Amino acid sequence: MLKTLIVACSMVAIAGTAQAASKTSFGCGYASPFGGDAYKKFDAENANNASASKLLRHYTIIWQEQEVARVCEAYGRGEPAEFGCLIDRRDYDAILAMMPDNYKSLGLVELNNWAATRDVSLAQETRKYKNLAHNACVKSGARKGKLKEVN
């Protein structure tokens, strides 16, 4: 009986720890960050070529990292913070607002040239926003880890 009680208490403690850890996660399980019918529709309606689709993916990642930072900063201030998968909570209008103004009128080569001539590469920009989001979550206590340099 005592052994059963100890095992039951251990299971409750483990479950509580796992549940607490998941409360500050943005994980979507095994779902692709670009999966789901809503994103497929968004891409189909707004990307007229492969480069435009790539830019939509890029700015979707940027929006998600900004949202992660916003949620973690709210959490750090003690305000309501909605953690969890962001796939169904995307603000597609905000993502489109980040795109180059005339991107729909540009062809594949023109969009590639636009991306290549920016001061900051798409990869550098993505890393910057990922690091900003990571740092916001570490500072707020929502994540453990070391602060990352932001360039």
MOFENSUL-V883818 format. One record per residue. N is the residue number from 1. OMEGA is omega in whole degrees, 0 to 359 (* if undefined). Layout:
# MOFENSUL-V883818
N_OMEGA + N_OMEGA
This chain:
# MOFENSUL-V883818
1_180 + 2_179 + 3_178 + 4_180 + 5_179 + 6_178 + 7_180 + 8_179 + 9_178 + 10_180 + 11_178 + 12_180 + 13_179 + 14_179 + 15_179 + 16_178 + 17_179 + 18_180 + 19_180 + 20_180 + 21_183 + 22_182 + 23_180 + 24_180 + 25_175 + 26_184 + 27_179 + 28_184 + 29_181 + 30_182 + 31_175 + 32_178 + 33_180 + 34_178 + 35_178 + 36_182 + 37_183 + 38_180 + 39_179 + 40_178 + 41_179 + 42_180 + 43_181 + 44_182 + 45_190 + 46_179 + 47_180 + 48_176 + 49_185 + 50_179 + 51_177 + 52_177 + 53_178 + 54_179 + 55_176 + 56_178 + 57_180 + 58_182 + 59_172 + 60_177 + 61_179 + 62_180 + 63_181 + 64_179 + 65_176 + 66_180 + 67_177 + 68_179 + 69_181 + 70_181 + 71_180 + 72_178 + 73_176 + 74_178 + 75_180 + 76_178 + 77_181 + 78_179 + 79_177 + 80_182 + 81_183 + 82_176 + 83_178 + 84_182 + 85_183 + 86_186 + 87_183 + 88_182 + 89_183 + 90_174 + 91_185 + 92_176 + 93_179 + 94_178 + 95_179 + 96_180 + 97_179 + 98_183 + 99_175 + 100_185 + 101_187 + 102_188 + 103_182 + 104_180 + 105_181 + 106_177 + 107_182 + 108_182 + 109_180 + 110_178 + 111_176 + 112_178 + 113_178 + 114_181 + 115_183 + 116_184 + 117_178 + 118_178 + 119_182 + 120_179 + 121_178 + 122_180 + 123_178 + 124_180 + 125_178 + 126_180 + 127_180 + 128_183 + 129_175 + 130_179 + 131_177 + 132_179 + 133_178 + 134_181 + 135_178 + 136_181 + 137_178 + 138_181 + 139_182 + 140_183 + 141_179 + 142_178 + 143_173 + 144_178 + 145_180 + 146_176 + 147_180 + 148_178 + 149_180 + 150_179 + 151_*
